[in-house]
């Protein structure tokens, strides 16, 4: 297991990184704005599975092999980025399941599977995430102790902090929706969310 001294260094380090605006945090804010915090939890589930997978692979040394084959990421990056950008355009136009409905005839909201896959792909398709965990995790692993237990403890801490950070951003998006919604600016809200979503898509594709 991890010592308290090690945790006292790891927790604030990852907390600072996690709270910094990034692709997943921006996505959480956008969906909190358009889907609400409760439905955004499905995206968070997918993102946490992806982050856990990446962290486990990085800790086990698999990430080094993955990063030697950038073509593996290219497909995820471009397809995932293009899809998120497409959703952003639809949101900007107040259309599609991701947008806030502007009339009573709007279709159903985004499905749980769709939201979960957005989070998963965004987490797994980011090469910077793989590289980050490769650099971050090794200093906190003791070669004289069982790797599985140490890695499991670190990943548990990572996922807890990541979830708290995404909830913070999603709540901020919900607050923005409430403020703008009162003045009837639903279309403006969709355009803000759509622009941010397009930005996440471009970031993912070109990152």
C-alpha positions in Angstrom: 0.0 0.0 0.0 1.0 3.7 -0.3 2.5 5.6 2.6 0.9 8.7 4.0 4.0 10.7 2.9 3.6 9.5 -0.6 -0.1 10.3 -0.7 0.5 13.8 0.7 2.6 14.5 -2.4 0.6 12.6 -5.0 -2.9 13.9 -4.1 -2.2 17.7 -4.4 -0.1 17.1 -7.5 -2.9 15.2 -9.3 -5.6 17.5 -7.9 -3.9 20.5 -9.4 -3.6 18.8 -12.8 -7.1 17.5 -12.7 -8.7 20.9 -11.9 -6.8 22.5 -14.8 -9.2 23.1 -17.8 -8.7 20.3 -20.3 -10.7 18.2 -22.8 -12.5 16.1 -20.3 -13.3 19.0 -17.9 -14.5 21.1 -20.8 -16.7 18.2 -22.0 -18.1 17.8 -18.5 -19.0 21.6 -18.4 -20.6 21.5 -21.8 -22.8 18.4 -20.9 -23.6 19.9 -17.5 -24.8 22.9 -19.4 -26.9 21.0 -22.0 -27.8 17.7 -20.4 -27.7 18.5 -16.7 -25.4 17.1 -14.0 -27.3 13.8 -13.5 -27.2 12.7 -17.2 -23.5 13.9 -17.4 -22.7 11.2 -14.9 -22.9 8.7 -17.8 -20.1 10.6 -19.7 -18.1 10.6 -16.4 -18.5 6.8 -16.1 -17.0 6.3 -19.6 -14.3 8.9 -18.9 -13.3 7.2 -15.6 -13.1 3.8 -17.3 -10.9 5.3 -19.9 -8.7 7.1 -17.4 -8.4 4.0 -15.3 -7.4 1.9 -18.3 -4.8 4.4 -19.4 -3.3 4.7 -15.9 -3.2 0.9 -15.5 -1.5 0.5 -18.8 1.0 3.3 -18.1 1.8 1.8 -14.7 2.3 -1.6 -16.2 4.6 -0.2 -19.0 2.2 -0.9 -21.8 1.9 2.8 -22.6 5.5 2.9 -23.8 4.6 0.3 -26.5 1.4 2.2 -27.4 3.2 5.5 -27.8 5.7 3.9 -30.3 2.7 3.3 -32.6 1.0 6.7 -33.2 -1.2 5.2 -35.9 -3.1 3.5 -33.1 -4.1 6.9 -31.7 -4.6 8.5 -35.1 -7.8 6.7 -35.8 -9.2 7.4 -32.3 -8.1 11.0 -32.5 -9.5 12.0 -35.9 -12.7 10.0 -35.7 -13.4 11.0 -32.1 -12.5 14.6 -32.8 -14.6 14.8 -35.9 -17.6 13.4 -34.1 -17.3 15.8 -31.2 -16.9 18.7 -33.6 -20.1 17.5 -35.5 -22.0 17.4 -32.2 -20.7 20.9 -31.5 -22.0 22.2 -34.9 -25.4 20.6 -34.2 -25.5 22.2 -30.7 -24.5 25.6 -32.2 -27.5 25.3 -34.5 -29.8 24.2 -31.5 -30.3 20.8 -33.2 -29.6 17.2 -32.2 -29.9 15.4 -28.9 -27.0 17.3 -27.3 -28.6 20.7 -27.6 -31.0 22.3 -25.1 -34.5 22.1 -26.7 -35.9 25.4 -27.7 -39.4 24.0 -28.3 -41.7 21.3 -27.0 -41.3 19.3 -30.2 -37.6 18.5 -29.5 -36.5 14.9 -29.6 -35.3 12.8 -26.7 -32.0 13.8 -24.9 -28.7 12.0 -25.7 -28.6 8.4 -24.8 -26.6 7.0 -21.9 -24.4 4.8 -24.1 -23.6 7.8 -26.4 -22.6 9.9 -23.4 -20.5 7.1 -21.9 -18.7 6.6 -25.2 -17.9 10.3 -25.6 -16.2 10.2 -22.2 -14.3 7.0 -22.9 -13.0 8.0 -26.3 -12.0 11.4 -25.1 -9.9 9.8 -22.3 -8.4 6.9 -24.3 -7.6 8.8 -27.5 -5.5 11.5 -25.9 -1.7 10.6 -26.3 -0.9 13.4 -23.8 -2.8 11.5 -21.2 -0.8 8.3 -21.8 2.5 10.3 -21.7 1.4 12.1 -18.5 0.7 8.9 -16.6 4.0 7.4 -17.8 5.8 10.3 -16.2 3.6 10.7 -13.1 3.2 7.2 -11.8 6.7 5.6 -11.8 8.1 7.9 -9.0 5.3 6.8 -6.7 5.7 3.0 -7.3 8.1 1.0 -5.0 9.8 -1.8 -6.8 10.2 -3.8 -3.6 6.4 -4.0 -3.0 3.6 -5.7 -5.0 2.9 -3.5 -8.1 -0.8 -4.5 -8.4 -1.7 -3.2 -4.9 0.2 0.1 -5.3 -1.2 0.7 -8.8 -4.7 -0.1 -7.6 -4.4 2.4 -4.7 -3.1 5.2 -7.0 -5.8 4.6 -9.6 -8.5 4.7 -6.9 -7.1 8.1 -5.8 -6.9 9.3 -9.4 -10.5 8.3 -10.2 -11.8 9.9 -7.1 -10.1 13.2 -7.8 -11.1 13.1 -11.5 -14.8 12.5 -10.6 -14.8 15.4 -8.1 -13.2 17.7 -10.7 -15.7 16.7 -13.4 -18.6 17.2 -11.0 -17.3 20.7 -10.2 -17.2 21.6 -13.9 -20.5 20.0 -14.7 -22.1 21.9 -11.8 -20.6 25.1 -13.2 -22.2 24.4 -16.6 -25.6 23.7 -14.9 -25.3 27.1 -13.1 -24.6 28.9 -16.4 -27.6 27.2 -18.0 -29.8 28.4 -15.1 -28.5 32.0 -15.3 -28.9 32.3 -19.1 -32.1 30.2 -19.2 -33.9 32.7 -17.0 -33.4 35.4 -19.6 -34.6 33.1 -22.4 -31.2 32.9 -24.0 -31.3 29.1 -24.8 -30.0 29.6 -28.3 -27.0 31.6 -27.0 -26.4 28.8 -24.4 -26.4 26.2 -27.2 -24.0 28.3 -29.2 -21.6 28.6 -26.2 -21.8 24.9 -25.6 -21.4 24.1 -29.3 -18.4 26.3 -29.6 -16.7 24.6 -26.6 -17.6 21.2 -28.0 -16.1 22.0 -31.4 -13.0 23.2 -29.5 -12.7 19.9 -27.7 -13.0 18.0 -31.0 -10.3 20.1 -32.6 -8.1 19.7 -29.5 -8.6 15.9 -29.5 -7.8 15.6 -33.2 -4.8 17.9 -33.3 -3.4 17.3 -29.7 
